[in-house]
Every structure is written in structure tokens, then in C-alpha cells.
């Protein structure tokens, strides 16, 4: 019966150290929602850059990608030349 008493006293004596460590550690992200929104933003930017470089005729998807990727797609609009088959230093050839 002395073992549980020692175990409880050991755990109780460690509690202040755990509390101090918890205050020092940075907070973990609370949800994956922010990651999903960032992922959508990055994918929209990549899609818009590819469609602009390949001179894609799909205006609807270009508008959707442009809106979901704002403000990064504004930079892409001015940096990537229409139909150049090159976006941000990466060759994006069209299917032939």
C-alpha cells in the first residue's frame, strides 16, 4: 500500500514543473482550418499562374482561381506573361 502513496506524492511534486513547462512551450495550432485556407490560396495561385502562362481559354476557372488567390494572383497577373509557357522561372509547356 505504500507504493501508491509514493506514486501519488511523486506525481504531485512534479505538477509545478509541468505547469512551468506548459507556460514556456508555444501554443499548438488549435485547428486545421487555417492550414486548409492557406493551402487553397497557394493552389489557386499556382493554378492561375499555369493558366496564364499557357494562355488557357477557360475564363471561368481563371476568374475563380484569381479570386481565391488574391492578392498573390495580382502579382502573377503582372509578372507572368500571357502565353509565355513560363511562370516564375518554371517551364510550363502546353500539351501538343
N, C-alpha and C positions, 0 to 999 in steps of 0.2 A: 504494500500500500504506500510505501514511501516513494516509489518510482513516479507515480502520477503527481504527487505533490512537488517533487523536484522538477518534473517536466513543466508543470504549470508555473512554478516560480522562475524557471529559465525563460519561458515564453514571455512572462510578464516583465522580466528585466530587459528583454530585447525590444519591447514595444517603443520606448523613446528613440532608440536608434533607427527603427523602421520609420517612425514619423519624421525624423530629421532627414532621412534619405529620401522620403517621398516629397519633401518640400524642395529639395535640391534638383531632383530629376525634372527634365522638361515634360510638359504635358503631351500625352499621345493624342493624335487626331481622334476626334470623337466619332466621326462618321466617314464613310467612303463617298458621300455626296459631293464634296469639294473635288475629290480626285476625278470623279466622273465628269463634272463640268469642265475641268481643265483638259481632260482627255478629248472631250467633244470639241473644245476650242482648238486644240492642236490639230486634230484630224480635219476640221473644217479649213484651217489654214493650208494644210498640205493638199487637200482636195482642190481648193481654189487655185493654188499655185500651179498644180498639174494641169487643171482645165485651162488656165490662162496660157500656159506655155505650149499646150498642144492645140490651142485655138478651137476648143470644144464648141460644137453648135448647140449644146444643151443649155439654153438660157435659164430655165427654171432651176436646175441644180446649181448653176453658178450663182444665182441670186441667193438661194438657200445657204450655200457654203459661205458666201460673202457675209451674210447677216449673222450666222452663227460664229464666224471667225473674227468679227470686229473686235478691236481695232487693228489686229495683225493683218487682216486682209487689205486694209488701206495701204499698208506698206508694200504688200505684194503687188497691189494694183499699179503702183508707181515704179517698182523695182523690176518686175518680170515683164519682159516684152511679149506682146501678143504673138503667138505662133512661133516663138523662137526655139522651141523644143529644149529649153534650158531654164531651170529655175533654181536660184540660189547656188549656182555652181554645179548643179547636178543635171546630167543629160537625161531628158525625158522624151525619147523618140516616140513618134506615133506608130501605131500598127500599120503595116503596109500590105 
